[in-house]
Amino acid sequence: MAVKWMTAAAALLLCVDAAPSHAQLKNENLLFSPPTGFKVGFQDSRNGVRLQEWVPSNETVQDWSEMVTVQIFINRGDLDPAKVLGDIAQRWGTACKGSTGEAVAATRVNGYGAATMMLRCPLNGQTGKPETTVFRSVQGADSLYLVQRAVRALPGPDKLQQMKAYLATMSVCDTRAPAHPCPALTPIDRK
């Protein structure tokens, strides 16, 4: 799977299959790979937040079984990742009666402060379906990065572990900061 990256400093979200031979990461970057077979179903940039929603290629953002959501809070490196997830958990609990989940856990990602959390809604009032979401937020120097993977189900332990493992591959790097190194990019030969 090719590494994808999003640059907070860029005017648009950037997600590419592979870097051209002349491309290099610059400044602070979100690194992630969308799941195989997913497409961008929606993207927007407003009020200092860049958003992309990825769904399986045969689904839409209105009718999905799985979704990956990426949010970049531009110039908000001051946001605490655990507090952001705690706020989400409070809103989730209010919106969905009987919600359960795992507490917010502080972690580190490539030297940055980060947090993870999992929430389950037994019955989403808007869709009439259950929903489970695993979240990971990272506090970069420039921006806050939030990636979440959701399923419209109450998954068993294997699927839940797969969702958590997927988010564990997400990272943030900064070419200006040796404490947060970026990987070398290698172009894919498309012959």
N, C-alpha and C positions, 0 to 999 in steps of 0.2 A: 504494500500500500504506500503510495507516495505521500510525503509530508505536505500538508497544506499550511498556509500561513495567512494571518491577517495582520495588517499593520495599522496600528491606531493612528499613526501620523498621516496615513494616506487619506485621500478624499473619499474613497469608496472602500467597502470591504473587498479584500482581494483574496481570492481562493483559486489556486491554479493546480493543475495536475502535476506539473513539474516545473522547475525553474529553467528558463532558457539559460544557455551556457554563460551569458553575460550578467544574469541577474544575481543579486546578492541581497541578503536580508539587511535592513538598515533600521537602526533605533530599536524600539520595543516592539515585539511581535507575539501574537498568539499563534501557537503551533497546534494543529489538530488535523485529523483525517476523518472526514465524514464516513459513515458506514458504507460498505460496498453496496451498490445498487440504490443509493439515496440521491436525490436531486434537490436543488434549492427550490423551495415552494413559495417562499416569500422573503423579501428583503426590504429594509427601509432604514433611513437615517434621519432622525429628528430629535430635537431637544437634547443634543449631546449624547445620544445613544444610537449605536449602530446595531442592527438586528438582522439575523438570518435564521430562517427556519428550514430545516432539511427533512424531507419525508421520503419514504420508499418511492421509487420511480413510477409506480402505477397508482399512487395515492395523491391526495391534495392536502393542503393545510386545513381545509374544512372537514375532510373525512380521512383520517389517518389512523393507523394502528400503532405506529411508532413515529417519534419525532425527536430530532436534535435541534435545540435552540441555542444560538450563540449571541450574546450581547456584550458589547464593548461600551463601557461608560467612559467616554472620552474626557481626558484631563481630570479624572476623578481618582487619581492614585491615593487620595486621602481617605477613601471609603474603606472601612474595615470589612474583610470578606465574611467573617463570622457574624457580624451584626447584619450585613445585607441578607445572609441566609436566615438569620433569626427573624427578620422582618417578613421575609417570604413565608416562613413557617406560620407566623401569626395570621397573616392574611389568608393562607391556605386553610388553616383551622377554622376561621370564621366562614369561609366560603363553602366548606365541605364538612358536614356533620359526620362524626365518627372517624375523622382522620387519625391515622397513626403514622409513626415514622421513627427514624433514628435521630438522636440529638445531633446538633451541629458539632462537628469535630474539627479542631484546628489542625492544620497540616502545613507542610512546606512543599513548594514546587520550584525546582531549579533555584533555590535560595530565596524565593519570595514567600511571604505569608499567604496562606490559603485556607480554605475551609471546605468541608464536604457535608452532605446531608441527603437523606432519603425520606420522601413523604409518600403516603398512600391515601387515596380517597376511595372509599368503598363504592360510592355512587356520585358521580359528578352531576349536579342538578341541571347543567346546560346540555350535556350530551346523553345522559341516562346510562353512562358506562362508568366502570371503575377506571381509576388512573393512578399510576405509580410513576414518580419522577425522582431521579438521582441528580444532584446538583454538585458542581464544583466551581468555586470562585477563587480568583487569584488577584491579589493586590500588587499590581505593577507600580513602578515609579511614576509612570505617566497616566495610566488608566486602570480601571477595575475590569476584569474579564470574568464573565459568567457563562458556563456551558452547562446545559442540562439535557439529559436523555430521558424521554418519557415513553411509556407504553399505556395504551388504553386497556389495562388488565390489572389483575393482582397477581403478578408473576411468582412462580415458585423460586426456590433458592438458587437454582442454576441460572435462570434468566436474570435474576437480580444480581448475581455475581458477575455475569457477562456485562450488564449495564455499568456496574462499578468499575470493572476492568477497563471498559472502553474509556470512561472519564479519566482513569489513571494515566492514559496516554497523552492527555492534553497538557500543554506546557506553555510557559511564557519565557521569552529570552530577550536580551538587549545587547546589541552590538557595541554599545558604549560602555557596558559594565562587565568587566571580567568575572564578577561574582555570579552573573546570570548569562552564561555563554550560549550562543546560538550554534546550531549544528551547521556543518558544511553542506551546501546544496550540490547535488549532482544531477545533471540533466538526464532525462530518459531518452535513449536512442529510439526514435520513432520510425526507423526504416522498415 
